[in-house]
Amino acid sequence: MKSAVYYNNHDIRVEEIPKPTIGKGELLVRMKACGICGSDVLEWYRIKKAPLVLGHEMAGEVVEVGEYWENSRKGVEANIFSIGDRVFVSHHVPCMKCEFCLNDLHTCCETLHTTNFYPGGFAEFIRVPEINVKLGTYKLPENISYEEGTFIEPLGCVVRCHRLVKMKEARSLLVIGSGMSGILHIQLAKIIGVKRVLAVDINPFRLEMAKKFGVDEAWIADEHFPEKLKEKFDRVIVCAGAVSALNQAFSCVEKGGIIVPFAVPPPDVQVNVPLVGFWRNQLTVMTSYGAAPKDLEESLELLKNKKINVKEMITHRFPLAEAPMAFKTVVEGKECLKVVITN
């Protein structure tokens, strides 16, 4: 079968690899659409494991069903799958039993960090392990297309972030970085009633997209924008991995506010915290990583009920055979918001 193998950001090769075989409790899914995540082009993060098949925002069609397991997840009959089912599959799933999971820290679960489907979403067929079938595979409602289904995971990450920072209690939000994640933050914040939402970015195209999706104001993120704003925000979410973006967040947050580094710089980069102001103004820096099953379920409901407009966020579509061009489009990041690979 065909797959897009990642060697580095500028070397993506469409190669033939063996089609996976499945065992008891597993599924074989034909990939129909898979989004390229910003993390897929974080070279410092990905290249150490190269070559590999990336892709975790995957929706597809069940084409083979392994022998059913006994005692499937209690009370959830929707997790019994048949050939032809349209599904979204979560790549990482928590055990739901450990101390972290029982304390709503699912994305700290060791199982979550060791589970995955094979070989990755940028391939014709994907083997879904039994634990992912039980705890991370969801049937797509008829009104959600495969392409829209690729947003379930990234939107789930945004849902989790908003829940952790109690976004419903915020009066204002500043989003630094108006890429795909930033615009999902903007849309969700407006839905839950945040009165003022402002976006900044260095890319004029992305600022225009932020306006299209409901932001109250959009500003160019030059080095002086915190002074130009002349206001502070209850929540500041940083969707850009530049250290300068995180540094500017400290100048934009209101007293008692929360800063979330939703995107992070490379691990060898040190960030200086203005500790006196941080202490005196009782600020909080809170991280949010990944999505738990309940976040994905809420994300699915938001898409099912058409609360979030993701269809118009897709700016580029490429067939699997053109995966190198798809990655090139994301890496260059010009007039690009969301790139989806189809099969």
KEKE-3310 file (N, C-alpha, C; in steps of 0.2 Angstrom, whole numbers, plus 5000, padded with zeros to 4 digits):
npx = (5004:5001:5011:5015:5030:5039:5055:5061:5056:5057:5058:5048:5042:5033:5030:5029:5023:5020:5003:4994:4990:4976:4971:4963:4949:4953:4953:4953:4956:4952:4960:4952:4953:4965:4972:4985:4994:5001:5011:5016:5025:5035:5051:5061:5055:5050:5060:5069:5064:5062:5065:5047:5029:5018:5003:4989:4976:4964:4952:4941:4935:4929:4936:4939:4935:4941:4940:4928:4931:4929:4917:4916:4918:4909:4892:4893:4887:4889:4902:4903:4908:4906:4910:4911:4907:4909:4922:4930:4947:4956:4973:4980:4976:4970:4972:4962:4961:4972:4980:4982:4972:4961:4961:4957:4968:4971:4979:4992:4993:5003:4999:4993:5003:5010:5002:4996:4989:4993:5001:5001:4992:4994:4993:4987:4979:4975:4979:4970:4973:4966:4964:4963:4952:4942:4942:4945:4939:4926:4910:4906:4894:4881:4880:4893:4907:4921:4932:4929:4929:4942:4945:4941:4950:4960:4951:4946:4957:4957:4945:4948:4958:4951:4942:4950:4956:4945:4937:4924:4922:4929:4931:4938:4949:4965:4972:4987:4994:4987:4984:4977:4974:4973:4962:4952:4952:4947:4934:4928:4928:4920:4908:4905:4903:4913:4916:4925:4936:4952:4964:4981:4994:5008:5006:4997:4987:4982:4976:4966:4958:4955:4947:4936:4931:4926:4933:4935:4944:4959:4976:4992:5006:5019:5034:5030:5017:5010:5011:5003:4991:4985:4977:4972:4971:4960:4963:4976:4981:4994:4997:5008:5025:5036:5048:5047:5033:5028:5034:5029:5016:5016:5015:5003:4993:4980:4979:4978:4976:4977:4989:4992:5003:5000:5007:5024:5041:5057:5065:5077:5077:5077:5065:5062:5054:5046:5047:5044:5033:5025:5023:5018:5006:4998:4998:4994:5002:4997:4997:4991:4989:4985:4971:4957:4946:4933:4934:4936:4923:4915:4920:4916:4902:4900:4904:4895:4883:4885:4891:4904:4913:4921:4923:4926:4938:4947:4960:4968:4968:4975:4979:4985:4996:5002:5007:5021:5020:5009:5015:5025:5017:5012:5024:5029:5019:5011:4998:4989:4979:4972:4978:4973:4975:4970:4962)
npy = (4994:5012:5025:5040:5044:5051:5059:5071:5089:5093:5082:5071:5056:5046:5030:5012:5001:4986:4981:4982:4969:4962:4958:4950:4959:4971:4984:4987:5001:5011:5025:5040:5054:5064:5076:5088:5091:5105:5100:5090:5096:5100:5100:5097:5089:5078:5073:5065:5052:5048:5038:5039:5036:5048:5057:5060:5065:5058:5051:5038:5024:5008:4993:4980:4969:4963:4948:4949:4955:4949:4956:4970:4988:4993:4996:5004:5003:5008:5006:4995:4989:4989:4983:4995:5006:5023:5032:5041:5040:5040:5043:5042:5034:5034:5024:5024:5020:5022:5032:5045:5046:5044:5056:5066:5068:5063:5065:5063:5050:5035:5025:5032:5039:5028:5022:5019:5020:5010:5012:5025:5040:5045:5035:5022:5012:5008:5000:4998:4996:4985:4992:5005:5004:5001:5013:5024:5026:5032:5033:5042:5054:5056:5069:5074:5076:5066:5074:5085:5077:5076:5086:5083:5078:5089:5099:5094:5095:5109:5110:5104:5112:5124:5120:5117:5129:5136:5144:5148:5157:5168:5185:5190:5186:5184:5178:5172:5170:5164:5153:5136:5130:5142:5148:5139:5140:5153:5152:5143:5150:5161:5155:5150:5161:5171:5188:5197:5194:5193:5193:5190:5190:5186:5185:5192:5185:5175:5183:5189:5178:5175:5185:5182:5171:5176:5184:5198:5208:5210:5210:5214:5206:5213:5218:5228:5226:5223:5235:5244:5238:5242:5237:5223:5205:5192:5179:5172:5164:5155:5151:5150:5145:5153:5160:5174:5176:5170:5177:5190:5187:5188:5202:5205:5199:5200:5205:5191:5183:5170:5162:5152:5141:5135:5131:5126:5131:5124:5110:5114:5127:5141:5149:5164:5169:5183:5185:5193:5202:5191:5185:5196:5200:5188:5178:5164:5151:5139:5123:5114:5098:5088:5078:5071:5056:5061:5074:5073:5067:5078:5087:5080:5082:5096:5097:5089:5096:5108:5119:5124:5130:5121:5117:5127:5131:5123:5125:5119:5104:5088:5074:5058:5054:5066:5070:5075:5089:5093:5094:5103:5114:5117:5119:5130:5139:5150:5157:5149:5138:5126:5110:5096:5079:5067:5051)
npz = (5000:4998:5006:5015:5019:5032:5032:5034:5036:5023:5015:5010:5006:4995:4997:4995:5007:5017:5018:5033:5044:5054:5071:5084:5090:5083:5071:5053:5044:5030:5026:5023:5025:5031:5042:5042:5055:5065:5074:5066:5058:5066:5067:5076:5085:5077:5069:5076:5076:5063:5049:5047:5047:5048:5054:5063:5063:5059:5048:5042:5033:5039:5034:5037:5050:5065:5075:5088:5104:5121:5133:5130:5130:5144:5142:5131:5116:5104:5101:5094:5079:5061:5044:5033:5041:5045:5052:5065:5072:5087:5090:5101:5117:5134:5149:5157:5170:5179:5192:5187:5176:5184:5191:5182:5174:5161:5150:5155:5157:5156:5147:5137:5131:5125:5116:5099:5082:5068:5052:5053:5050:5037:5026:5016:5022:5039:5054:5068:5085:5098:5110:5106:5098:5107:5116:5108:5096:5085:5078:5064:5063:5050:5045:5046:5037:5030:5029:5038:5049:5052:5061:5073:5083:5084:5088:5100:5108:5110:5116:5128:5134:5136:5145:5156:5159:5163:5154:5152:5162:5159:5154:5143:5130:5123:5108:5103:5088:5074:5068:5063:5075:5083:5078:5080:5094:5095:5089:5098:5110:5107:5106:5119:5125:5128:5130:5124:5111:5105:5092:5087:5075:5064:5051:5038:5031:5039:5049:5042:5040:5054:5056:5048:5055:5066:5076:5087:5086:5075:5075:5069:5074:5079:5087:5096:5099:5112:5119:5111:5112:5124:5134:5145:5146:5152:5149:5140:5126:5119:5103:5096:5093:5095:5106:5108:5107:5119:5128:5126:5130:5144:5145:5142:5149:5161:5178:5190:5179:5167:5158:5143:5136:5122:5111:5110:5112:5105:5115:5120:5122:5133:5143:5150:5165:5171:5186:5197:5193:5190:5202:5210:5203:5203:5193:5183:5175:5164:5157:5143:5137:5123:5121:5131:5131:5134:5130:5116:5114:5117:5107:5095:5097:5096:5082:5076:5079:5072:5078:5077:5064:5053:5040:5031:5035:5029:5018:5009:4999:4996:4987:4993:4985:4982:4994:4997:4992:4999:5013:5010:5008:5020:5028:5022:5024:5020:5012:5020:5030:5035:5030:5021:5018:5007:5002)
capx = (5000:5005:5011:5019:5035:5043:5062:5062:5051:5058:5059:5042:5042:5027:5033:5025:5024:5015:4997:4993:4985:4973:4970:4957:4947:4956:4950:4957:4952:4954:4960:4948:4955:4969:4974:4992:4995:5007:5016:5019:5031:5040:5056:5065:5051:5049:5065:5073:5061:5062:5059:5041:5023:5015:4996:4985:4970:4962:4945:4941:4930:4931:4936:4940:4934:4944:4935:4926:4933:4924:4917:4918:4917:4902:4886:4894:4886:4891:4909:4903:4909:4905:4912:4907:4906:4913:4924:4936:4951:4961:4979:4983:4971:4972:4970:4956:4961:4978:4979:4981:4966:4955:4961:4956:4974:4971:4985:4998:4993:5008:4996:4991:5010:5013:4997:4995:4987:4999:5008:5000:4986:4996:4994:4980:4976:4978:4977:4968:4973:4960:4963:4960:4945:4937:4942:4946:4936:4920:4907:4905:4887:4880:4881:4900:4911:4928:4937:4927:4931:4949:4945:4939:4956:4962:4946:4946:4963:4955:4940:4951:4961:4946:4939:4955:4957:4938:4936:4917:4922:4933:4928:4942:4954:4969:4975:4993:4995:4980:4983:4971:4972:4971:4955:4947:4951:4943:4927:4925:4927:4914:4902:4904:4901:4918:4914:4930:4941:4957:4969:4987:4998:5013:5004:4991:4982:4979:4972:4960:4954:4953:4941:4931:4928:4922:4937:4932:4949:4965:4982:4999:5010:5025:5037:5027:5009:5007:5010:4998:4984:4982:4972:4975:4966:4959:4966:4980:4983:4999:4997:5015:5031:5041:5049:5045:5026:5027:5037:5024:5010:5016:5014:4996:4988:4977:4980:4975:4974:4980:4993:4993:5008:4997:5012:5030:5047:5061:5066:5084:5076:5075:5060:5063:5048:5046:5045:5041:5027:5021:5021:5014:5000:4995:4997:4995:5004:4994:4998:4986:4992:4981:4963:4955:4940:4927:4935:4934:4916:4912:4921:4911:4895:4901:4904:4888:4878:4887:4893:4910:4914:4928:4924:4929:4945:4952:4962:4971:4967:4980:4978:4990:5001:5005:5009:5026:5017:5005:5019:5028:5012:5011:5030:5030:5014:5009:4991:4987:4976:4972:4979:4971:4977:4964:4963)
capy = (5000:5018:5029:5046:5043:5057:5059:5078:5093:5094:5076:5067:5051:5041:5024:5006:4997:4981:4982:4979:4963:4964:4953:4950:4966:4976:4986:4990:5007:5014:5032:5044:5061:5065:5083:5089:5095:5109:5096:5086:5099:5102:5095:5095:5084:5073:5070:5060:5046:5047:5039:5036:5038:5053:5058:5057:5068:5053:5049:5034:5018:5002:4988:4974:4969:4957:4944:4953:4954:4948:4961:4976:4993:4992:5001:5008:4998:5012:5004:4989:4991:4984:4985:5001:5011:5029:5033:5044:5036:5044:5039:5040:5033:5033:5017:5026:5016:5024:5038:5051:5046:5045:5063:5070:5070:5058:5065:5062:5043:5032:5021:5037:5040:5022:5019:5023:5016:5009:5015:5032:5042:5046:5029:5020:5008:5009:4995:5001:4991:4984:4997:5011:5003:5002:5019:5030:5025:5035:5033:5049:5056:5057:5076:5076:5073:5063:5080:5088:5072:5077:5091:5080:5078:5096:5103:5091:5098:5115:5109:5102:5118:5129:5117:5117:5136:5139:5149:5151:5162:5174:5190:5192:5181:5185:5172:5174:5165:5163:5147:5132:5130:5148:5150:5135:5144:5159:5150:5140:5156:5165:5151:5149:5168:5176:5194:5200:5190:5197:5189:5193:5185:5190:5183:5195:5181:5172:5188:5190:5172:5176:5190:5178:5166:5179:5187:5205:5212:5206:5214:5212:5204:5216:5218:5233:5226:5224:5242:5246:5236:5247:5233:5217:5200:5187:5173:5173:5157:5156:5146:5151:5142:5157:5163:5181:5176:5169:5183:5195:5185:5191:5209:5206:5196:5204:5203:5186:5180:5163:5161:5145:5140:5129:5128:5127:5131:5117:5109:5117:5134:5143:5155:5168:5171:5189:5182:5198:5203:5185:5184:5201:5200:5182:5175:5157:5148:5132:5119:5109:5094:5083:5077:5065:5054:5066:5080:5071:5067:5085:5090:5077:5085:5102:5097:5087:5102:5113:5125:5126:5130:5119:5115:5133:5132:5119:5129:5115:5097:5085:5066:5055:5054:5072:5072:5080:5095:5095:5096:5109:5120:5118:5122:5137:5143:5157:5158:5142:5137:5119:5106:5089:5074:5063:5045)
capz = (5000:4998:5012:5015:5024:5034:5033:5037:5033:5016:5012:5012:5001:4994:4997:4996:5013:5018:5021:5039:5045:5060:5075:5088:5093:5079:5064:5047:5042:5024:5027:5018:5025:5037:5042:5044:5062:5066:5077:5061:5055:5071:5065:5082:5088:5073:5065:5080:5075:5056:5045:5050:5044:5053:5053:5068:5063:5053:5048:5037:5033:5041:5029:5040:5057:5069:5079:5093:5110:5126:5138:5127:5135:5147:5141:5125:5111:5098:5099:5090:5072:5055:5038:5030:5046:5044:5059:5067:5076:5091:5089:5108:5122:5141:5151:5161:5177:5183:5196:5182:5173:5189:5193:5176:5170:5156:5145:5158:5157:5152:5141:5132:5128:5122:5111:5093:5077:5063:5053:5054:5046:5030:5023:5013:5027:5046:5059:5074:5090:5102:5115:5102:5096:5113:5119:5104:5089:5086:5072:5062:5061:5043:5043:5047:5032:5032:5030:5044:5055:5054:5066:5080:5088:5086:5092:5107:5112:5112:5121:5135:5136:5138:5152:5161:5161:5165:5149:5153:5167:5157:5150:5138:5128:5118:5105:5100:5083:5072:5063:5064:5082:5086:5075:5084:5101:5094:5088:5104:5115:5105:5107:5126:5128:5130:5127:5119:5109:5100:5089:5084:5071:5060:5044:5037:5028:5045:5053:5039:5042:5061:5056:5045:5060:5072:5081:5088:5082:5073:5075:5067:5080:5079:5094:5101:5100:5119:5121:5107:5114:5129:5138:5147:5145:5157:5147:5134:5124:5114:5098:5092:5096:5096:5113:5109:5108:5126:5132:5125:5134:5151:5145:5139:5154:5167:5185:5191:5173:5165:5151:5141:5131:5118:5107:5114:5108:5106:5122:5122:5122:5139:5143:5156:5168:5175:5192:5202:5191:5190:5209:5212:5200:5204:5187:5182:5168:5164:5151:5141:5132:5120:5123:5134:5128:5135:5126:5110:5113:5116:5100:5090:5097:5093:5075:5074:5079:5068:5082:5075:5056:5051:5033:5028:5038:5025:5013:5004:4999:4992:4987:4996:4980:4982:5001:4998:4991:5005:5018:5008:5009:5028:5030:5019:5029:5017:5013:5021:5036:5036:5024:5022:5013:5005:4999)
cpx = (5004:5005:5016:5024:5039:5050:5064:5057:5051:5059:5054:5042:5036:5030:5028:5028:5019:5009:4996:4988:4982:4972:4964:4955:4950:4952:4955:4953:4956:4954:4957:4951:4960:4973:4982:4992:5001:5012:5019:5025:5036:5046:5060:5061:5050:5055:5069:5070:5060:5067:5053:5035:5019:5007:4992:4978:4966:4955:4945:4935:4933:4930:4937:4939:4937:4939:4934:4929:4927:4923:4919:4916:4910:4897:4887:4893:4888:4898:4909:4903:4908:4908:4908:4906:4911:4915:4930:4940:4956:4967:4981:4976:4974:4969:4963:4955:4967:4976:4978:4974:4960:4955:4960:4963:4976:4978:4992:4999:4999:5005:4995:4998:5013:5008:4997:4992:4993:4997:5007:4995:4988:4998:4987:4976:4979:4975:4976:4968:4967:4959:4960:4953:4940:4937:4944:4944:4928:4917:4905:4897:4887:4882:4889:4904:4918:4932:4935:4929:4938:4950:4943:4944:4958:4957:4945:4952:4961:4950:4943:4955:4956:4943:4944:4956:4950:4937:4929:4917:4926:4929:4931:4947:4958:4972:4981:4995:4988:4980:4977:4969:4970:4964:4950:4946:4946:4935:4924:4924:4921:4908:4900:4903:4907:4917:4918:4935:4946:4962:4975:4991:5003:5011:4997:4985:4978:4974:4966:4955:4951:4946:4935:4927:4927:4926:4934:4937:4955:4970:4988:5003:5018:5028:5034:5019:5007:5006:5004:4991:4981:4977:4975:4969:4966:4963:4970:4983:4988:4999:5003:5020:5036:5042:5046:5037:5025:5029:5032:5017:5010:5015:5006:4991:4986:4979:4976:4973:4978:4983:4993:4997:5005:5002:5019:5036:5051:5063:5073:5083:5074:5070:5061:5056:5049:5043:5041:5034:5022:5018:5016:5007:4996:4993:4997:4997:5002:4995:4992:4989:4986:4974:4962:4948:4934:4928:4934:4927:4913:4914:4917:4904:4895:4900:4897:4883:4880:4889:4899:4911:4921:4929:4927:4936:4950:4954:4965:4969:4972:4979:4985:4997:5005:5006:5015:5024:5013:5009:5023:5024:5012:5018:5031:5025:5012:5002:4988:4985:4976:4973:4977:4973:4972:4966:4957)
cpy = (5006:5021:5034:5045:5049:5056:5066:5082:5094:5088:5071:5062:5047:5035:5018:5003:4992:4983:4979:4973:4964:4957:4954:4957:4972:4978:4988:4995:5010:5022:5036:5051:5061:5072:5083:5094:5099:5105:5091:5089:5102:5098:5093:5090:5078:5069:5065:5053:5044:5041:5036:5039:5042:5053:5055:5060:5064:5051:5044:5029:5012:4997:4981:4974:4962:4954:4948:4951:4953:4954:4968:4982:4994:4998:5005:5004:5002:5010:4997:4991:4986:4987:4990:5007:5017:5031:5038:5040:5040:5039:5037:5039:5032:5026:5018:5022:5019:5030:5044:5051:5047:5052:5068:5072:5065:5058:5065:5054:5040:5028:5026:5038:5034:5019:5023:5018:5015:5009:5022:5034:5044:5040:5027:5016:5008:5003:4999:4995:4991:4990:5004:5010:5004:5009:5025:5030:5027:5035:5040:5049:5057:5064:5078:5072:5070:5069:5084:5084:5073:5082:5089:5081:5085:5100:5100:5093:5105:5115:5108:5108:5123:5126:5118:5124:5140:5145:5152:5157:5168:5179:5192:5187:5184:5179:5175:5169:5162:5158:5143:5132:5136:5150:5145:5138:5150:5157:5148:5146:5160:5161:5150:5156:5173:5183:5198:5195:5193:5192:5193:5188:5190:5189:5187:5191:5178:5177:5189:5183:5172:5180:5186:5173:5169:5183:5195:5209:5208:5211:5211:5211:5207:5216:5223:5232:5226:5231:5246:5244:5240:5243:5226:5211:5195:5181:5175:5166:5158:5150:5147:5148:5146:5160:5170:5181:5175:5174:5189:5194:5188:5199:5210:5203:5200:5201:5197:5181:5173:5164:5153:5144:5134:5127:5130:5127:5125:5117:5112:5125:5136:5149:5158:5171:5178:5188:5187:5200:5197:5184:5190:5201:5193:5179:5168:5155:5141:5129:5115:5105:5089:5083:5071:5062:5059:5072:5079:5070:5073:5088:5087:5080:5092:5102:5094:5092:5108:5120:5128:5125:5127:5118:5121:5134:5128:5123:5125:5108:5094:5077:5064:5055:5060:5075:5076:5087:5098:5098:5102:5115:5122:5122:5129:5142:5150:5158:5151:5142:5130:5115:5099:5085:5069:5056:5042)
cpz = (5000:5005:5011:5020:5025:5035:5037:5034:5026:5012:5014:5005:5001:4993:4998:5002:5013:5021:5027:5039:5052:5064:5079:5091:5089:5073:5059:5044:5036:5026:5021:5019:5032:5037:5044:5050:5062:5069:5072:5057:5060:5071:5071:5085:5084:5071:5069:5079:5068:5054:5048:5046:5049:5051:5059:5068:5057:5054:5042:5037:5035:5036:5031:5048:5060:5073:5086:5100:5115:5130:5135:5132:5137:5145:5134:5118:5104:5096:5096:5083:5067:5049:5035:5035:5044:5051:5059:5072:5080:5091:5096:5113:5129:5143:5155:5168:5181:5187:5192:5179:5178:5192:5187:5173:5165:5151:5148:5159:5153:5146:5136:5128:5124:5117:5105:5088:5072:5056:5054:5049:5039:5026:5020:5018:5034:5050:5065:5080:5094:5107:5112:5100:5102:5116:5115:5097:5090:5079:5070:5060:5053:5041:5045:5041:5034:5034:5037:5050:5057:5059:5073:5085:5089:5090:5099:5111:5114:5117:5128:5138:5139:5145:5157:5164:5163:5161:5150:5158:5165:5153:5144:5136:5122:5115:5101:5095:5081:5066:5065:5071:5085:5084:5079:5091:5100:5093:5094:5109:5113:5107:5114:5129:5130:5126:5122:5118:5103:5098:5086:5080:5066:5052:5043:5034:5034:5049:5049:5040:5049:5061:5053:5050:5066:5077:5081:5085:5081:5072:5073:5073:5079:5086:5099:5102:5107:5121:5117:5109:5119:5133:5140:5146:5150:5155:5141:5132:5118:5110:5093:5096:5098:5103:5114:5110:5116:5130:5132:5129:5141:5151:5144:5144:5159:5173:5187:5185:5172:5158:5150:5135:5127:5113:5111:5109:5109:5113:5125:5123:5129:5139:5150:5159:5172:5181:5197:5200:5191:5197:5211:5209:5200:5198:5187:5175:5168:5157:5150:5135:5129:5122:5126:5130:5128:5131:5119:5108:5113:5109:5095:5091:5094:5085:5072:5074:5076:5072:5080:5067:5055:5044:5029:5030:5033:5019:5007:5005:4994:4992:4990:4992:4980:4989:5001:4997:4996:5011:5016:5009:5016:5030:5028:5023:5026:5018:5014:5029:5038:5030:5026:5017:5013:5002:4996)
residu = (MET:LYS:SER:ALA:VAL:TYR:TYR:ASN:ASN:HIS:ASP:ILE:ARG:VAL:GLU:GLU:ILE:PRO:LYS:PRO:THR:ILE:GLY:LYS:GLY:GLU:LEU:LEU:VAL:ARG:MET:LYS:ALA:CYS:GLY:ILE:CYS:GLY:SER:ASP:VAL:LEU:GLU:TRP:TYR:ARG:ILE:LYS:LYS:ALA:PRO:LEU:VAL:LEU:GLY:HIS:GLU:MET:ALA:GLY:GLU:VAL:VAL:GLU:VAL:GLY:GLU:TYR:TRP:GLU:ASN:SER:ARG:LYS:GLY:VAL:GLU:ALA:ASN:ILE:PHE:SER:ILE:GLY:ASP:ARG:VAL:PHE:VAL:SER:HIS:HIS:VAL:PRO:CYS:MET:LYS:CYS:GLU:PHE:CYS:LEU:ASN:ASP:LEU:HIS:THR:CYS:CYS:GLU:THR:LEU:HIS:THR:THR:ASN:PHE:TYR:PRO:GLY:GLY:PHE:ALA:GLU:PHE:ILE:ARG:VAL:PRO:GLU:ILE:ASN:VAL:LYS:LEU:GLY:THR:TYR:LYS:LEU:PRO:GLU:ASN:ILE:SER:TYR:GLU:GLU:GLY:THR:PHE:ILE:GLU:PRO:LEU:GLY:CYS:VAL:VAL:ARG:CYS:HIS:ARG:LEU:VAL:LYS:MET:LYS:GLU:ALA:ARG:SER:LEU:LEU:VAL:ILE:GLY:SER:GLY:MET:SER:GLY:ILE:LEU:HIS:ILE:GLN:LEU:ALA:LYS:ILE:ILE:GLY:VAL:LYS:ARG:VAL:LEU:ALA:VAL:ASP:ILE:ASN:PRO:PHE:ARG:LEU:GLU:MET:ALA:LYS:LYS:PHE:GLY:VAL:ASP:GLU:ALA:TRP:ILE:ALA:ASP:GLU:HIS:PHE:PRO:GLU:LYS:LEU:LYS:GLU:LYS:PHE:ASP:ARG:VAL:ILE:VAL:CYS:ALA:GLY:ALA:VAL:SER:ALA:LEU:ASN:GLN:ALA:PHE:SER:CYS:VAL:GLU:LYS:GLY:GLY:ILE:ILE:VAL:PRO:PHE:ALA:VAL:PRO:PRO:PRO:ASP:VAL:GLN:VAL:ASN:VAL:PRO:LEU:VAL:GLY:PHE:TRP:ARG:ASN:GLN:LEU:THR:VAL:MET:THR:SER:TYR:GLY:ALA:ALA:PRO:LYS:ASP:LEU:GLU:GLU:SER:LEU:GLU:LEU:LEU:LYS:ASN:LYS:LYS:ILE:ASN:VAL:LYS:GLU:MET:ILE:THR:HIS:ARG:PHE:PRO:LEU:ALA:GLU:ALA:PRO:MET:ALA:PHE:LYS:THR:VAL:VAL:GLU:GLY:LYS:GLU:CYS:LEU:LYS:VAL:VAL:ILE:THR:ASN)
# end
